[in-house]
């Protein structure tokens, strides 16, 4: 059986020279790769009795988070870009390399005291997940773990998530 790393395609010099782009479309396009990715992410979530809700960050967090929530019979909550959710929302802005971004969550999606696992495909600088954690906390929830398929350790995303347990299936050094 192949390791999950063998399903990830690396594209040198994309989107700019010196960047090694880690492409998950090759994982998704292979049934064995997709199953392995979801299974490994689910393992990194830990004991299902330690959390109540799975949150997925737009958009690839939906791909991996929803099947984990389904497998564990947990609710699945979306964190989306501003303006994409139809009901009353709360929002959190965060800094990007060149500008700002804002994510939202439905105001009634997390109940006070609920324990949350956040899932996304990649942790790079950690900004999106830091914003998602703030949203969960503003609604009275507690993020017990953030789980990623891949981590780019050279971008120090874990540093922004201090106080949250961070797990990644694959860790790549550098950026």
Backbone as numpy.savetxt, mean C-alpha at the origin, in Angstrom:
# Nx Ny Nz CAx CAy CAz Cx Cy Cz
9.16 -23.94 -7.90 8.31 -22.76 -7.90 9.20 -21.51 -7.90
8.81 -20.52 -8.70 9.58 -19.30 -8.80 9.37 -18.43 -7.56
10.37 -17.59 -7.27 10.25 -16.58 -6.23 9.54 -15.37 -6.83
8.90 -14.57 -5.97 8.17 -13.41 -6.46 9.09 -12.44 -7.21
10.35 -12.33 -6.78 11.29 -11.44 -7.44 11.48 -11.79 -8.92
11.31 -13.06 -9.24 11.50 -13.50 -10.62 10.37 -13.05 -11.54
9.24 -12.64 -10.96 8.12 -12.17 -11.76 8.19 -10.66 -12.02
8.97 -9.94 -11.23 9.07 -8.49 -11.38 10.06 -8.17 -12.51
9.58 -7.38 -13.45 10.43 -6.97 -14.57 11.13 -5.66 -14.19
12.43 -5.59 -14.44 13.19 -4.37 -14.17 13.52 -3.69 -15.49
13.19 -2.41 -15.56 13.42 -1.64 -16.77 14.42 -0.53 -16.44
15.65 -0.65 -16.96 16.67 0.37 -16.66 16.36 1.69 -17.35
16.74 2.76 -16.66 16.65 4.12 -17.21 15.22 4.55 -17.54
14.27 4.12 -16.72 12.87 4.56 -16.90 12.35 5.03 -15.54
11.74 6.16 -15.44 11.38 7.12 -16.49 12.51 8.06 -16.87
13.64 7.95 -16.17 14.80 8.77 -16.54 16.08 7.99 -16.29
17.16 8.45 -16.86 18.45 7.78 -16.76 18.83 7.57 -15.29
19.32 6.37 -15.00 19.76 6.05 -13.64 18.72 5.40 -12.76
17.47 5.40 -13.20 16.39 4.79 -12.43 16.19 3.35 -12.90
16.07 2.44 -11.95 15.75 1.04 -12.25 14.27 0.86 -11.90
13.40 0.93 -12.89 11.96 0.84 -12.66 11.55 -0.61 -12.42
10.86 -0.85 -11.32 10.38 -2.18 -10.96 8.92 -2.29 -11.40
8.68 -3.06 -12.43 7.38 -3.14 -13.10 6.58 -4.33 -12.56
5.41 -4.03 -11.98 4.57 -5.12 -11.46 3.60 -5.67 -12.50
3.52 -5.05 -13.68 2.58 -5.59 -14.67 2.95 -7.01 -15.07
4.23 -7.33 -14.99 4.66 -8.70 -15.30 4.23 -9.69 -14.20
4.08 -9.20 -12.97 3.55 -10.03 -11.88 2.06 -10.28 -12.13
1.34 -9.22 -12.45 -0.11 -9.31 -12.66 -0.47 -10.16 -13.88
0.38 -10.14 -14.89 0.11 -10.84 -16.15 0.36 -12.34 -16.07
0.89 -12.80 -14.97 1.16 -14.23 -14.80 0.31 -14.74 -13.64
-0.56 -15.71 -13.88 -1.47 -16.19 -12.84 -0.71 -16.68 -11.60
0.41 -17.38 -11.80 1.20 -17.85 -10.67 1.84 -16.68 -9.92
2.32 -15.69 -10.66 2.92 -14.52 -10.05 1.92 -13.72 -9.23
0.73 -13.52 -9.79 -0.32 -12.79 -9.08 -0.73 -13.51 -7.81
-0.93 -14.81 -7.91 -1.32 -15.59 -6.73 -0.23 -15.53 -5.66
1.01 -15.68 -6.09 2.13 -15.63 -5.15 2.22 -14.26 -4.47
2.06 -13.19 -5.24 2.13 -11.84 -4.68 1.04 -11.64 -3.62
-0.18 -12.02 -3.93 -1.29 -11.86 -2.97 -1.05 -12.73 -1.75
-0.64 -13.97 -1.95 -0.37 -14.87 -0.81 0.72 -14.31 0.09
1.80 -13.79 -0.50 2.92 -13.27 0.30 2.52 -11.99 1.04
1.77 -11.13 0.39 1.28 -9.93 1.06 0.38 -10.32 2.23
-0.49 -11.27 1.99 -1.41 -11.72 3.05 -0.63 -12.26 4.25
0.42 -13.02 4.01 1.26 -13.53 5.11 1.86 -12.38 5.92
2.30 -11.33 5.21 2.93 -10.18 5.87 1.92 -9.38 6.71
0.63 -9.58 6.45 -0.40 -8.88 7.24 -0.46 -9.42 8.67
0.03 -10.62 8.88 0.03 -11.20 10.22 -1.29 -11.86 10.56
-1.46 -12.13 11.83 -2.64 -12.81 12.36 -3.90 -11.99 12.05
-4.87 -12.56 11.33 -6.09 -11.82 10.99 -6.89 -11.36 12.21
-6.65 -11.96 13.37 -7.35 -11.52 14.57 -6.79 -10.21 15.12
-5.65 -9.74 14.58 -5.04 -8.51 15.08 -5.49 -7.26 14.33
-6.35 -7.43 13.31 -6.87 -6.26 12.59 -8.29 -6.51 12.12
-9.00 -5.40 11.90 -10.42 -5.45 11.56 -10.71 -5.06 10.11
-9.87 -4.22 9.53 -10.14 -3.62 8.22 -8.86 -3.63 7.40
-9.02 -3.84 6.08 -7.92 -3.69 5.12 -8.19 -2.41 4.33
-7.18 -1.55 4.26 -7.25 -0.32 3.48 -6.28 -0.45 2.31
-6.73 -0.06 1.12 -5.88 -0.08 -0.06 -5.71 1.32 -0.61
-4.46 1.67 -0.94 -4.15 2.98 -1.51 -4.26 2.92 -3.03
-4.84 3.97 -3.60 -5.04 4.03 -5.04 -3.71 3.94 -5.76
-3.63 3.24 -6.80 -4.63 2.33 -7.31 -4.18 0.88 -7.18
-2.88 0.70 -7.13 -2.40 -0.68 -7.08 -2.62 -1.33 -5.71
-2.84 -0.53 -4.69 -3.23 -1.09 -3.40 -4.58 -1.77 -3.47
-5.41 -1.35 -4.44 -6.71 -2.01 -4.64 -6.49 -3.42 -5.19
-5.55 -3.53 -6.13 -5.29 -4.82 -6.77 -4.88 -5.87 -5.76
-4.02 -5.49 -4.82 -3.52 -6.45 -3.84 -4.34 -6.49 -2.56
-4.90 -5.37 -2.15 -5.65 -5.31 -0.90 -7.00 -5.98 -0.94
-7.74 -5.79 -2.04 -9.09 -6.37 -2.12 -9.07 -7.90 -2.02
-8.19 -8.61 -2.72 -8.19 -10.06 -2.57 -7.78 -10.52 -1.17
-6.88 -9.78 -0.52 -6.51 -10.13 0.85 -7.72 -9.96 1.76
-8.43 -8.84 1.63 -9.63 -8.61 2.43 -10.66 -9.72 2.18
-10.84 -10.07 0.92 -11.78 -11.14 0.56 -11.37 -12.46 1.21
-10.10 -12.82 1.06 -9.62 -14.09 1.62 -9.81 -14.17 3.13
-9.64 -13.04 3.80 -9.70 -13.01 5.27 -11.07 -12.58 5.79
-12.01 -12.36 4.89 -13.37 -11.93 5.23 -13.34 -10.66 6.08
-12.62 -9.66 5.56 -12.49 -8.35 6.20 -13.07 -7.29 5.27
-13.57 -6.19 5.83 -13.99 -5.08 4.97 -12.78 -4.48 4.25
-13.04 -3.92 3.07 -11.99 -3.26 2.29 -12.37 -1.80 2.09
-11.45 -0.90 2.43 -11.69 0.54 2.36 -10.70 1.16 1.38
-11.20 2.09 0.58 -10.39 2.75 -0.43 -9.82 4.08 0.07
-8.56 4.33 -0.25 -7.96 5.65 -0.14 -7.73 6.08 -1.58
-8.40 7.18 -1.98 -8.36 7.60 -3.38 -7.84 9.01 -3.53
-7.48 9.34 -4.74 -7.10 10.71 -5.07 -8.32 11.61 -4.89
-8.06 12.85 -4.57 -9.12 13.82 -4.31 -10.13 13.88 -5.46
-11.40 13.89 -5.07 -12.48 14.06 -6.03 -13.01 12.77 -6.65
-12.54 11.62 -6.21 -12.94 10.35 -6.81 -13.98 9.58 -6.00
-14.22 9.97 -4.75 -15.18 9.25 -3.91 -16.50 10.02 -3.85
-17.63 9.31 -3.93 -18.92 9.97 -4.08 -19.58 10.49 -2.80
-19.24 9.97 -1.65 -19.90 10.37 -0.40 -19.03 11.38 0.34
-19.47 11.75 1.54 -18.72 12.71 2.34 -17.35 12.14 2.69
-16.31 12.95 2.51 -14.95 12.48 2.69 -14.18 13.36 3.67
-13.05 12.83 4.12 -12.02 13.63 4.74 -10.81 13.55 3.82
-9.95 14.55 3.88 -8.81 14.57 2.98 -7.52 14.86 3.71
-6.43 14.45 3.09 -5.10 14.70 3.64 -4.15 15.01 2.49
-3.49 16.14 2.57 -2.50 16.51 1.55 -1.11 16.11 2.02
-0.24 15.91 1.06 1.15 15.57 1.37 2.05 16.07 0.25
3.32 16.20 0.56 4.28 16.74 -0.39 4.80 15.65 -1.33
4.92 16.04 -2.58 5.57 15.23 -3.60 6.92 15.86 -3.89
7.70 15.23 -4.73 9.00 15.79 -5.08 8.85 17.18 -5.69
7.81 17.34 -6.54 7.56 18.64 -7.18 6.10 19.00 -7.03
5.68 19.35 -5.83 4.30 19.76 -5.63 3.63 19.04 -4.48
2.30 18.99 -4.56 1.51 18.37 -3.51 0.50 17.41 -4.14
0.02 16.49 -3.31 -1.07 15.59 -3.71 -2.03 15.51 -2.53
-3.25 15.11 -2.82 -4.27 14.96 -1.78 -4.98 13.64 -1.98
-5.17 12.92 -0.89 -5.95 11.68 -0.91 -7.14 11.83 0.02
-8.16 11.02 -0.24 -9.39 11.08 0.53 -9.85 9.69 0.93
-10.73 9.69 1.92 -11.35 8.46 2.41 -12.78 8.85 2.82
-13.72 7.95 2.60 -15.08 8.23 3.06 -15.07 8.42 4.56
-15.84 9.40 5.00 -15.88 9.78 6.41 -16.40 8.66 7.32
-17.20 7.77 6.75 -17.80 6.69 7.56 -17.11 5.33 7.34
-15.93 5.33 6.71 -15.31 4.06 6.33 -14.55 3.37 7.46
-14.10 4.11 8.44 -13.38 3.55 9.58 -14.12 3.98 10.85
-14.36 3.02 11.72 -15.04 3.32 12.99 -14.00 3.47 14.10
-14.29 4.31 15.10 -13.34 4.48 16.21 -12.97 3.13 16.82
-11.67 2.96 17.03 -11.16 1.73 17.64 -10.83 0.62 16.67
-11.22 0.75 15.40 -10.89 -0.31 14.45 -9.39 -0.34 14.18
-8.88 -1.56 14.06 -7.46 -1.79 13.76 -7.33 -2.05 12.27
-6.35 -1.40 11.65 -6.26 -1.34 10.20 -4.90 -1.83 9.70
-4.94 -2.58 8.60 -3.75 -2.88 7.82 -3.90 -2.14 6.49
-2.86 -1.39 6.12 -2.85 -0.67 4.83 -1.97 -1.46 3.87
-2.46 -1.65 2.65 -1.73 -2.40 1.62 -1.52 -1.52 0.40
-0.31 -1.57 -0.14 -0.01 -0.91 -1.41 1.06 -1.74 -2.13
1.29 -1.42 -3.39 2.28 -2.19 -4.15 3.71 -1.80 -3.81
3.92 -0.53 -3.43 5.28 -0.03 -3.32 5.40 1.02 -2.23
6.45 0.93 -1.44 6.82 2.04 -0.57 8.11 2.62 -1.12
8.04 3.90 -1.46 9.21 4.62 -1.95 9.54 5.69 -0.89
8.97 6.89 -1.03 9.23 7.94 -0.03 8.28 7.85 1.16
7.18 7.12 1.02 6.24 6.93 2.12 5.15 7.97 2.25
5.12 8.96 1.37 4.16 10.06 1.49 2.71 9.64 1.41
2.37 8.79 0.45 0.98 8.37 0.29 0.50 7.61 1.52
1.31 6.71 2.01 0.88 5.89 3.14 0.87 6.71 4.43
1.79 7.64 4.56 1.75 8.54 5.72 0.42 9.31 5.72
-0.01 9.78 4.57 -1.29 10.49 4.46 -2.46 9.55 4.79
-2.40 8.31 4.30 -3.46 7.33 4.58 -3.53 7.05 6.08
-2.40 6.93 6.73 -2.37 6.69 8.18 -3.05 7.84 8.91
-2.75 9.07 8.50 -3.36 10.24 9.14 -4.88 10.22 8.97
-5.36 9.81 7.80 -6.80 9.71 7.57 -7.44 8.70 8.53
-6.84 7.52 8.62 -7.35 6.47 9.50 -7.39 6.98 10.94
-6.32 7.62 11.36 -6.25 8.10 12.74 -7.26 9.21 13.01
-7.50 10.08 12.05 -8.50 11.14 12.22 -9.89 10.57 12.39
-10.13 9.39 11.83 -11.44 8.74 11.99 -11.50 7.87 13.25
-10.41 7.83 14.00 -10.40 7.08 15.26 -9.86 5.67 15.15
-9.35 5.30 13.98 -8.78 3.97 13.80 -7.31 3.95 14.17
-6.75 2.76 14.21 -5.33 2.57 14.54 -4.72 1.69 13.46
-3.70 2.20 12.78 -3.00 1.41 11.78 -2.00 0.51 12.50
-2.21 -0.79 12.39 -1.33 -1.74 13.07 -0.18 -2.21 12.18
-0.34 -2.04 10.87 0.71 -2.51 9.97 0.47 -1.91 8.58
1.57 -1.64 7.86 1.52 -1.26 6.45 2.32 -2.31 5.69
1.71 -2.87 4.65 2.31 -3.98 3.92 2.43 -3.62 2.44
3.60 -3.93 1.88 3.90 -3.58 0.49 4.46 -4.79 -0.23
4.19 -4.88 -1.52 4.83 -5.91 -2.33 6.32 -5.58 -2.46
6.64 -4.30 -2.72 8.03 -3.91 -2.95 8.39 -2.68 -2.12
9.66 -2.61 -1.77 10.20 -1.46 -1.06 11.47 -1.00 -1.74
11.59 0.30 -1.94 12.82 0.91 -2.43 13.51 1.52 -1.22
14.39 0.76 -0.58 14.94 1.16 0.71 15.78 2.43 0.65
16.36 2.73 -0.50 17.18 3.92 -0.64 16.41 5.22 -0.55
15.08 5.16 -0.62 14.26 6.37 -0.53 13.74 6.60 0.90
14.08 5.69 1.82 13.81 5.87 3.25 12.35 6.11 3.61
11.44 5.47 2.89 10.02 5.63 3.17 9.62 5.20 4.57
10.30 4.21 5.12 10.00 3.76 6.49 10.14 4.89 7.50
11.07 5.80 7.24 11.30 6.88 8.19 10.06 7.75 8.39
9.24 7.89 7.35 8.02 8.69 7.45 6.90 7.95 8.18
7.08 6.65 8.37 6.02 5.84 8.96 6.38 5.38 10.37
7.20 6.13 11.06 7.61 5.78 12.43 6.36 5.52 13.27
6.42 4.47 14.08 5.29 4.12 14.92 4.34 3.11 14.26
4.57 2.83 12.98 3.77 1.84 12.27 4.68 0.70 11.86
4.24 -0.52 12.10 5.01 -1.68 11.65 4.93 -1.74 10.13
6.08 -1.84 9.47 6.16 -1.86 8.01 6.71 -3.21 7.57
6.03 -3.84 6.63 6.46 -5.12 6.06 6.49 -4.99 4.54
7.51 -5.57 3.93 7.55 -5.62 2.47 7.96 -7.03 2.05
7.39 -7.50 0.96 7.70 -8.82 0.44 9.08 -8.81 -0.21
9.35 -7.77 -1.01 10.62 -7.62 -1.71 11.23 -6.29 -1.30
12.51 -6.28 -1.01 13.20 -5.01 -0.71 14.34 -4.83 -1.69
14.27 -3.72 -2.45 15.34 -3.37 -3.37 16.16 -2.24 -2.76
17.47 -2.41 -2.79 18.35 -1.34 -2.32 18.34 -0.24 -3.37
18.65 0.94 -2.98 18.70 2.04 -3.92 17.34 2.65 -4.16
17.23 3.35 -5.29 16.03 4.11 -5.62 15.37 3.49 -6.82
